[in-house]
Structures are given as structure tokens and as C-alpha cells.
Amino acid sequence: MDAKFVLDGIDADDNLGPAPQRSAYGIPEQAIVLATSGNDLDRTVGEEFVETAVNILRAHPQAIFLLIGDGELAWQKRKFESAGVGKRVGYAGKRKDLPGFLRIADIYLAEFPVSSPAGVLGAMSVSKPVVALRWGESAEQSQAAAFAGSECTITGRDSGAFIERVSKIIREPAYRAKLGKAMRARIEQHFGFNQTARHLEQVIDQLIQQKTEASSQVSFGDVAGNKTAPLADVA
């Protein structure tokens, strides 16, 4: 069986309403907010990712890390607390107002070894720079990198390079804004509803064409296999 993956896409023109106010969540306006969102965070937020986040928070005292979504994160919380950065890690829980809520963030960190595609696409749709790490070649381990593109992807499981990329984005506001605009443009070009609809149409057309060609080959084979009387005998 030939299987094809079709992305749901995202509404790039959705009216998201007013942006969330940082003060309502106890977040200083001058803070750099890093965010990760997912529906299964206890599975996708791995030990290596937590250690990477700890190192980023240690290197940037003005940074706050916000985890948004479902998941029992007991060991991750203990890890942050034992590293001395627990007070700068927040847990927003499941939100119905995504991707609008992601506007509270400055940078989106795609978790690893497995990432949530909805979080990555949501951040891109609201012009947030994404940093993704391609952990492997399976869909779950590489889809964040595929969405964000090479400009925002670290390859080879290089957490050091991941930290340096995040640090560069934190240090350079102009670079941060440039990447955010690039993410929005990438959504509009590749992952909006219109693009997804066209992709689905192409997949359907290909399947119909393959089916038609297969049917024609079978019909021709049936005709070619029939035995008919020689023309001389008919005469």
C-alpha cells in the first residue's frame, strides 16, 4: 500500500483577538520568553531537551521558559528546580487560544527528541522565530525541522549548536525579527489552508491517474490474452 501524508495546514488569516498581556501571568515586560507547546509534553520533552533549556536559562538570566500544553511533567520540574532555574520556568497547561497565546513568546523552542507540529506551525503563523533540532529521520523526530526549514534547524543532534542559535536570537533583536518574518512567510507559502488544499488536490489527481493507468493495463492484458480464430479460418 502506498501511503501519503497530508498536512492539515493552519489558518494563516485567523482573527486571533487581542494579544495576551505578560503582566497577567507575572512575566516582566523586558523578559525574553522562550516557549514550547504540545499535547503530550511528558513524552516529547526529553532529558536532552530539558538539559539544553537549563543551559540556555543559565546563560541568559533575563530569559523565562514557558511550557504550554498537556503532560505530567514531574521529573522535568524536578530537573529544572535542582538546576536552580525552576522559578524561571512556567507551566501554562492546555490552552484553547493557540496560536494566539504564543504571541506572548519571543522565541519558540521545538522540543526533542520528538516535537509537536501544531506548536511549531502555530508559532510560525504568529511570526515567532523557531529553533528546531533534527533528532532523526522518522517523521516525529524530523517534522519540526521540515516545517521550520534549514534556516532555523540544527542537524546532527548538536545541542551545543542549538544553544548557540537560541543565544544569538536572544542577543540580536533585529535577527529575531527577521527570522519571525521568515517563519510567517514560510507559513503563507507552504502550510496555509490554501496550500494544503492544493496539495490534497495534487495527491488525489495522482492517485486517480495511477488507478486509471493500472486499469488500462489490466484491460489491455485481458484483450491480449484472449484467443481469437485466425483470419483465414474466419474467411
Sequence and secondary structure as in RCSB ss.txt:
>XXXX:A:sequence
MDAKFVLDGIDADDNLGPAPQRSAYGIPEQAIVLATSGNDLDRTVGEEFVETAVNILRAHPQAIFLLIGDGELAW
QKRKFESAGVGKRVGYAGKRKDLPGFLRIADIYLAEFPVSSPAGVLGAMSVSKPVVALRWGESAEQSQAAAFAGS
ECTITGRDSGAFIERVSKIIREPAYRAKLGKAMRARIEQHFGFNQTARHLEQVIDQLIQQKTEASSQVSFGDVAG
NKTAPLADVA
>XXXX:A:secstr
         B TT    S   GGGGT  TTSEEEEEEES HHHHB HHHHHHHHHHHHH TTEEEEEEE    HH
HHHHHHHTT GGGEEEEE  SSTTGGGGG SEEE  SBS  HHHHHHHHHTT  EEEE   SSHHHHHHHHHH G
GGEE TT HHHHHHHHHHHHH HHHHHHHHHHHHHHIIIIIBHHHHHHHHHHHHHHHHHHHHHHHHHHHHHHHHH
     HHHH 
